[in-house]
Amino acid sequence: MVEGSFSERDFEIKLMLSHILNSQQVEEGASYARENKVSFPRALVECGLLPPSRVWEILAEFWTEDLIPLFDRPRAEYVFDSNSNLPQARIFTVVSTLEFILQGIRRMKNFSLIEVGLPPDIESLQILSPAYADIFQFDAPEKYVLNLIRQTPRLQEVYALSQLGKKETQRVIFGLLHLGLAGLSQQKNKVKPPSELSSAGMEKIWSDFNDKCSYIFKYISKEIGPVALNVLEKALDEVRARLGPPLQGLELRDDGRIEFKPFPLLSLSLYNEESLKNFIRVLNEILVAEVLAVKKTLGNAHEAAVVRNIERIGEPI
């Protein structure tokens, strides 16, 4: 949320309608902003009309409320402008995209969009556990549906058993699917079994993975210089410490790519589907660790930009 991305006049009206400030106080802040050529939120703080933490809290609520109606619109293409470089002083706060999506789905009114976005009732679901799953604060009904799916994966049975009723159960499932927290059981393993995966296929997976690593290195190097290699090396060390041989032989090259030593990649014994899945999981853990290193070093806005851009590189791993 940045300066200029919301209507200050509408923000003034919200403060009055919510009885947070009266009309006289709002006018005092607006006059101060005009006279001193500063933003209205800054004027509220400098005039002592509201504490800074309260101003930021209300701003985030107001901005979110303004965007929630987008969830009820028919399908459209939305993009992030990853090339925009705004001065940090103009950025009021960063809102988690995933938490915003969850909040938007909770408040959707156009239920036909939810219905068309769900799998057929005969399908079964599985609960997924991506690295970002812990950021969500689910309410009691959402936790109820999560537990129900774990016990009864088939959608038809979930709808019949759920004490929420079919409509609200579908809303929760729609959210879980679109946040990557649930998926179709038969899609559990998108990777081809080793017998079907050629050496060229393995090399493609490895190449796409390293292209993403290289991009992360270039991005963070642009911001902090040569220290970037040390930051990413530390991230790789954290993952390597959890691995058993021979996967501990992963090394970071000077260009940010990962090298497998002392054996060539294709010598790995991915002899069954489970071992291949574990190898893919390791690659994803490394990417997650490097993205978190970006977040710790540069902040949430840079983390979001990196995530958006590596999703466009190669195929999902």
C-alpha positions as CSV (number, residue, x, y, z in Angstrom):
1,M,0.0,0.0,0.0
2,V,1.6,3.2,-1.2
3,E,0.9,6.9,-1.1
4,G,-1.4,7.7,-4.0
5,S,-2.9,4.2,-4.2
6,F,-6.0,5.2,-2.2
7,S,-8.3,8.2,-2.1
8,E,-7.5,10.4,0.9
9,R,-11.0,11.9,0.7
10,D,-12.6,8.5,1.0
11,F,-10.2,7.8,3.9
12,E,-11.4,10.9,5.6
13,I,-15.0,9.8,5.2
14,K,-14.3,6.4,6.6
15,L,-12.8,7.9,9.7
16,M,-16.0,9.9,10.3
17,L,-18.5,7.1,9.4
18,S,-16.6,4.8,11.7
19,H,-16.8,7.4,14.5
20,I,-13.0,7.3,14.8
21,L,-12.7,11.1,14.3
22,N,-15.4,13.7,14.2
23,S,-15.8,16.1,11.2
24,Q,-13.9,18.9,13.0
25,Q,-10.9,16.7,13.7
26,V,-10.9,15.4,10.1
27,E,-10.9,19.0,8.8
28,E,-8.1,19.9,11.1
29,G,-6.0,17.1,9.7
30,A,-7.0,17.9,6.1
31,S,-6.1,21.6,6.5
32,Y,-2.8,20.8,8.0
33,A,-2.0,18.4,5.1
34,R,-2.9,21.1,2.5
35,E,-0.9,23.9,4.2
36,N,2.2,21.8,4.8
37,K,2.0,19.8,1.6
38,V,2.1,16.4,3.4
39,S,-0.1,13.3,3.2
40,F,-3.3,13.2,5.2
41,P,-2.1,10.1,7.3
42,R,1.1,12.1,8.2
43,A,-1.1,15.1,9.2
44,L,-3.1,12.9,11.5
45,V,0.1,11.9,13.4
46,E,1.7,15.3,13.4
47,C,-1.5,16.9,14.7
48,G,-1.8,14.3,17.4
49,L,-5.2,13.2,16.2
50,L,-4.4,9.5,16.2
51,P,-1.4,7.4,17.4
52,P,0.9,6.3,14.5
53,S,0.1,2.6,15.0
54,R,-3.6,3.3,14.8
55,V,-3.2,5.3,11.6
56,W,-1.3,2.5,10.0
57,E,-3.8,-0.1,11.2
58,I,-6.8,1.8,9.8
59,L,-5.0,2.5,6.5
60,A,-4.4,-1.2,6.0
61,E,-8.1,-2.0,6.8
62,F,-9.3,0.8,4.5
63,W,-7.1,-0.3,1.6
64,T,-8.1,-3.9,1.9
65,E,-11.8,-3.0,2.1
66,D,-11.4,-1.0,-1.1
67,L,-10.0,-4.1,-3.0
68,I,-12.2,-6.8,-1.6
69,P,-15.0,-6.3,-4.3
70,L,-12.5,-7.4,-6.9
71,F,-13.0,-11.0,-5.8
72,D,-16.6,-10.9,-7.0
73,R,-15.8,-9.8,-10.5
74,P,-15.6,-12.2,-13.4
75,R,-12.2,-13.7,-14.3
76,A,-9.7,-11.1,-15.4
77,E,-5.9,-10.7,-15.7
78,Y,-4.2,-9.0,-12.9
79,V,-0.4,-8.3,-12.9
80,F,2.1,-7.0,-10.5
81,D,4.3,-4.2,-11.7
82,S,7.6,-5.7,-10.7
83,N,9.6,-2.9,-12.4
84,S,8.1,0.0,-10.3
85,N,10.7,1.4,-8.0
86,L,9.0,3.5,-5.3
87,P,10.8,5.5,-2.6
88,Q,10.5,3.6,0.6
89,A,9.0,6.7,2.3
90,R,5.9,6.4,0.1
91,I,5.3,2.8,1.0
92,F,3.0,2.8,4.1
93,T,2.9,-1.0,4.6
94,V,3.2,-4.3,2.8
95,V,0.1,-6.6,2.9
96,S,0.7,-10.4,2.6
97,T,-0.8,-11.4,-0.8
98,L,-1.8,-14.9,0.5
99,E,-3.5,-13.5,3.6
100,F,-5.3,-10.9,1.5
101,I,-6.6,-13.7,-0.9
102,L,-7.9,-15.7,2.1
103,Q,-9.7,-12.6,3.5
104,G,-11.1,-11.9,0.0
105,I,-12.5,-15.4,-0.5
106,R,-14.0,-15.4,3.0
107,R,-16.1,-12.3,2.0
108,M,-17.0,-13.3,-1.6
109,K,-20.7,-12.7,-2.4
110,N,-20.7,-13.9,-6.1
111,F,-21.0,-17.6,-5.2
112,S,-21.3,-18.7,-8.8
113,L,-17.5,-17.9,-9.1
114,I,-16.9,-20.3,-6.3
115,E,-19.0,-23.1,-7.8
116,V,-17.3,-23.0,-11.2
117,G,-13.9,-23.0,-9.5
118,L,-14.4,-26.3,-7.7
119,P,-13.7,-29.9,-8.9
120,P,-16.6,-32.3,-9.5
121,D,-18.1,-33.9,-6.3
122,I,-16.7,-37.3,-7.3
123,E,-13.1,-36.1,-6.8
124,S,-11.1,-36.6,-3.7
125,L,-8.8,-34.0,-2.1
126,Q,-5.5,-34.1,-0.1
127,I,-4.2,-31.5,2.3
128,L,-0.9,-30.0,1.2
129,S,1.7,-28.5,3.4
130,P,3.8,-25.9,1.5
131,A,6.5,-23.9,3.3
132,Y,4.2,-20.9,3.7
133,A,1.3,-22.8,5.3
134,D,2.2,-21.5,8.8
135,I,1.4,-17.9,8.0
136,F,-2.4,-18.5,7.9
137,Q,-4.6,-17.9,10.9
138,F,-7.6,-20.1,10.1
139,D,-10.9,-19.6,11.9
140,A,-12.7,-22.4,13.6
141,P,-14.9,-23.4,10.6
142,E,-11.9,-23.5,8.3
143,K,-10.0,-25.8,10.7
144,Y,-13.1,-28.0,10.9
145,V,-13.2,-28.5,7.1
146,L,-9.4,-29.1,7.0
147,N,-9.8,-31.9,9.6
148,L,-12.9,-33.3,7.8
149,I,-11.0,-33.5,4.5
150,R,-8.1,-35.4,6.2
151,Q,-10.6,-38.0,7.5
152,T,-13.0,-38.0,4.4
153,P,-11.2,-36.9,1.3
154,R,-14.1,-37.5,-1.2
155,L,-15.9,-34.2,-1.8
156,Q,-19.3,-35.7,-2.1
157,E,-18.9,-37.1,1.4
158,V,-17.4,-33.9,2.8
159,Y,-20.4,-31.9,1.6
160,A,-22.8,-34.5,3.1
161,L,-21.1,-34.6,6.5
162,S,-20.1,-31.0,7.0
163,Q,-22.0,-29.2,9.7
164,L,-21.3,-25.9,7.8
165,G,-23.7,-26.9,5.0
166,K,-22.6,-27.4,1.4
167,K,-22.3,-23.7,0.4
168,E,-20.0,-22.6,3.2
169,T,-18.0,-25.8,3.0
170,Q,-17.4,-25.1,-0.7
171,R,-16.2,-21.6,0.2
172,V,-13.6,-23.0,2.5
173,I,-12.5,-25.7,0.0
174,F,-12.3,-23.0,-2.8
175,G,-9.9,-21.1,-0.6
176,L,-7.8,-24.1,0.2
177,L,-7.4,-25.0,-3.4
178,H,-6.6,-21.5,-4.6
179,L,-4.0,-21.0,-1.8
180,G,-2.3,-24.2,-2.7
181,L,-3.2,-25.8,0.7
182,A,-5.3,-28.6,-0.9
183,G,-5.2,-30.4,-4.2
184,L,-6.8,-33.3,-6.1
185,S,-5.5,-36.7,-4.8
186,Q,-4.8,-38.0,-8.3
187,Q,-2.6,-34.9,-8.9
188,K,-0.6,-35.7,-5.8
189,N,2.4,-36.7,-7.8
190,K,2.8,-34.5,-10.9
191,V,6.3,-35.8,-11.5
192,K,6.7,-38.7,-13.8
193,P,7.8,-42.0,-12.3
194,P,11.6,-42.5,-12.7
195,S,10.9,-45.2,-15.3
196,E,9.3,-42.5,-17.5
197,L,11.7,-39.7,-16.6
198,S,14.5,-39.5,-19.1
199,S,18.0,-38.1,-18.3
200,A,17.0,-35.1,-20.4
201,G,13.9,-34.6,-18.1
202,M,16.1,-34.7,-15.0
203,E,18.5,-32.2,-16.5
204,K,15.6,-29.9,-17.4
205,I,14.4,-30.0,-13.7
206,W,17.9,-29.2,-12.5
207,S,18.4,-26.5,-15.2
208,D,15.1,-24.7,-14.3
209,F,16.1,-25.0,-10.6
210,N,19.5,-23.4,-11.2
211,D,18.0,-20.7,-13.4
212,K,15.9,-19.7,-10.4
213,C,18.9,-19.8,-8.1
214,S,20.9,-17.7,-10.5
215,Y,18.1,-15.1,-10.7
216,I,17.9,-14.8,-6.9
217,F,21.7,-14.3,-6.7
218,K,21.6,-11.6,-9.3
219,Y,18.7,-9.8,-7.6
220,I,20.2,-9.8,-4.1
221,S,23.7,-8.9,-5.5
222,K,22.3,-5.9,-7.2
223,E,21.1,-4.7,-3.8
224,I,23.9,-5.6,-1.4
225,G,26.9,-6.5,-3.7
226,P,29.4,-9.3,-3.0
227,V,28.0,-10.0,0.4
228,A,25.1,-11.7,-1.5
229,L,27.1,-14.9,-1.9
230,N,27.6,-15.2,1.9
231,V,23.9,-14.6,2.5
232,L,22.9,-17.4,0.1
233,E,25.7,-19.7,1.3
234,K,24.2,-19.4,4.8
235,A,20.8,-20.3,3.5
236,L,22.1,-23.3,1.7
237,D,24.0,-24.4,4.9
238,E,20.7,-24.4,6.8
239,V,19.2,-26.8,4.2
240,R,22.3,-28.9,3.9
241,A,22.4,-29.6,7.6
242,R,19.1,-31.4,7.4
243,L,20.1,-33.6,4.5
244,G,21.7,-37.0,4.5
245,P,24.4,-38.2,2.1
246,P,24.9,-37.9,-0.8
247,L,22.7,-34.8,-1.0
248,Q,24.9,-33.0,1.5
249,G,27.3,-32.5,-1.4
250,L,25.5,-29.4,-2.7
251,E,27.8,-26.4,-3.2
252,L,27.1,-22.8,-4.1
253,R,29.0,-21.5,-7.2
254,D,30.1,-17.9,-7.7
255,D,27.2,-17.3,-10.1
256,G,24.6,-18.4,-7.5
257,R,24.0,-21.8,-9.2
258,I,24.1,-25.0,-7.2
259,E,26.6,-27.7,-8.0
260,F,26.3,-31.3,-7.0
261,K,29.5,-32.9,-5.8
262,P,31.4,-35.2,-5.8
263,F,29.1,-37.1,-8.2
264,P,27.3,-36.0,-11.3
265,L,23.6,-35.3,-10.9
266,L,22.5,-38.2,-13.1
267,S,24.4,-40.7,-10.9
268,L,21.8,-40.2,-8.1
269,S,19.8,-43.4,-7.5
270,L,16.3,-42.1,-7.9
271,Y,15.1,-45.6,-8.1
272,N,11.5,-45.1,-7.1
273,E,8.8,-42.5,-7.1
274,E,9.4,-41.7,-3.4
275,S,13.1,-40.9,-3.8
276,L,12.3,-38.7,-6.8
277,K,9.7,-36.8,-4.7
278,N,12.2,-36.3,-1.9
279,F,14.8,-34.9,-4.4
280,I,12.2,-32.4,-5.7
281,R,11.4,-31.5,-2.1
282,V,15.0,-30.7,-1.5
283,L,15.2,-28.4,-4.5
284,N,12.1,-26.6,-3.3
285,E,13.5,-26.3,0.3
286,I,16.6,-24.6,-1.1
287,L,14.5,-22.1,-3.1
288,V,12.4,-21.3,-0.1
289,A,15.5,-20.8,2.1
290,E,17.0,-18.4,-0.5
291,V,13.7,-16.5,-0.8
292,L,13.6,-16.2,3.0
293,A,17.2,-14.9,3.0
294,V,16.0,-12.2,0.6
295,K,13.2,-11.3,3.0
296,K,15.5,-11.2,6.0
297,T,18.1,-9.1,4.2
298,L,16.0,-6.8,2.0
299,G,12.4,-6.9,3.4
300,N,8.9,-8.1,2.4
301,A,8.6,-6.0,-0.8
302,H,11.8,-7.5,-2.3
303,E,10.7,-11.0,-1.3
304,A,7.4,-10.5,-3.1
305,A,9.2,-9.3,-6.2
306,V,11.6,-12.3,-6.2
307,V,8.8,-14.8,-5.8
308,R,6.8,-13.3,-8.7
309,N,9.8,-13.4,-11.0
310,I,11.1,-16.9,-10.2
311,E,7.6,-18.3,-10.9
312,R,8.1,-17.1,-14.5
313,I,11.4,-19.0,-14.9
314,G,11.2,-22.4,-16.3
315,E,8.5,-24.9,-15.1
316,P,7.3,-25.2,-11.5
317,I,9.5,-27.6,-9.6
